[in-house]
Amino acid sequence: MKKVLLATALLGASFSVQAAAPGGPGCGWGNLLFEGKSGTGMHLLATVFNGSTGNATFGMSSGTNGCDTSGALTYSGESLLSMNGVLEEVAQDAATGNGEALTALSVSMGIQTEDRAQFNALMHQNFAAIFPRQDVSAGEVMQNITALMQKDQTLAKYV
């Protein structure tokens, strides 16, 4: 049951993770409509309006509606691995080369089904490099995974 909850949390988090201000901080008619307002409710209304009308997507592709895609996207949230207990579950699964936590991690990273066995093998074969010490942080683990994936011919496309 714990692993099912873990997978659900990772998947839910991956769907809710968004870059800060895609298309720019004033992108879309929702931002125009609710300009100057603050709070979660107003941000949600602006996002729903932008998403339901598609105007932010149009603005990003056409350079209109206050949208600018020239800047780099940023993310200010926590790593999915830093969620309580997730890092330990991933470490356990990496040690064996298989498991629900590895599957949830690979899904959250956008790794396609056909490449997940390669991901699991990479995690298993490089366990000591990914988890070099017992008190390793989630950020370090993700850096280690990313570095290894960049060197892998199959998995490099995901980083």
N, C-alpha and C positions, 0 to 999 in steps of 0.2 A: 504494500500500500504506500509506503514511504517513497518508493521509486516512482510510482505512478504520479504522486503529488509533485515530486521533483521534476519529472518530465513535463507535466502540465505547467508548472511554474516557469520553467525555462522557455517553453513554447509561448506561453502568454507574454512573458517578458520580451521575447524576441519580436513578437508582433507589435508590442506597445513601444518598443524602442524607436525613437525617431531622432534624426539629426536636429540640432538647434537651428531654427529658422530656415527650413529648406526654401530656396528661392529668395531668401533675404528676409529681414525682420518685418517688412511691410508688404509681403507678397499676398495677393488675392483680395477679392472684394470683401471677404469676411473681415479682413484687417481694416479695410476702409470703412465698412459699416459699423464696426465696433471700435474705431480709433479712439484712443484716450481712455478706454475702459481697462480695468485690470481684474485679476482674480481668475480662479480656475473656471468658473462658469462662463465668463466672457471668452476666454481662450478656447474652451470647448465649442461654444456657439460659432466662433469665427472659423474654427477648424472644420466643423460639420458643414457650415455654409460653403466653405472653399471646396470641401470634398464632394458635396452633393451636387454642386454646379460644375465642377471641373475647371473653374476659372483659374485656380492657382497653377494647375498643370498646364493649361493653355498659356498662362502668363510666363511660366518658366521656359516653355519651348519657343515663345515668340518674343520674349523680352519686354512684355507689357504688364499691366496690372501691378506695378510696383515690384516686379520680380527681377532678380538678378542672380544668375547662376555662376558668376565668375569667381566668387569666393569659395574657400574650402569649407566643407561641412564639418561641424564639430559635434561632439557628444560629451555632456558634462555629468552623466550618470555614473553609477557604479557598474563594474564588471558583473556579468551574470554569475560568474564563479564566486563572487564575494558574498552571494546570498548564503544564509546560514545553512551549513551542512553540505552544500553543493560541491565545494572543493574536495572535501573528504570522499564523497561518493565518486567523483570523477577520478580521484587518485586510486581508489580501490578498483574501479573498472579498468583504468589504464594498466594497472599491475597485472590484470588477467587478460587484457586485450579485448574485452567485450563487456557489454552491460547497458542497462537503460540510461545511466547517467552519461555515458559516452555517446549514445544515440541522441539523447536530448541536446548535448553540446554540439554535436555535428549538425543537427537540424538547425539549431540557433545560429550556427555559423554559415548556413546556406549550402552545406555540402550535400550534393545530390546522392540519392540512394546508391547508385552504381559505384560511388567513390568512398562510401563509408567503411568498407572493409579495409581499404588502403589507409584511411584515417585511423581506424582502430589499431592496425598493425604498426603504424608510425608511433602512435601513443605508447603501445606496449614495448616496442623495441627501443624507445628512447625515454623510458620512464625515469631513469636517473638524471637525464639532462632536463626533463620537464619539471621534475620535483627534486631539485638538488639537495634540499634539506627539509627537515620536518616543519620549520616555521616559514616556509616559502609563502609569499603573498599571492593573491589571485592575479594581480597585475603582472607579477613576474612569471607566473604560470602561463598566462596568455601571451606574453612576449616570447617565452620559450617555444610555445606551440606554433606561434606565427613564424618564428625564425626557422623552425624545422619544416613547416609547410612550404615556405618560400624555396627551400632547397629540393623539395620533392616535385618531380615532373608532373605527377597527376594532381597534386593538391595545391600547387602554386597559384592556380587560377582563382582560388578562393580567398587569397589574402592580398 
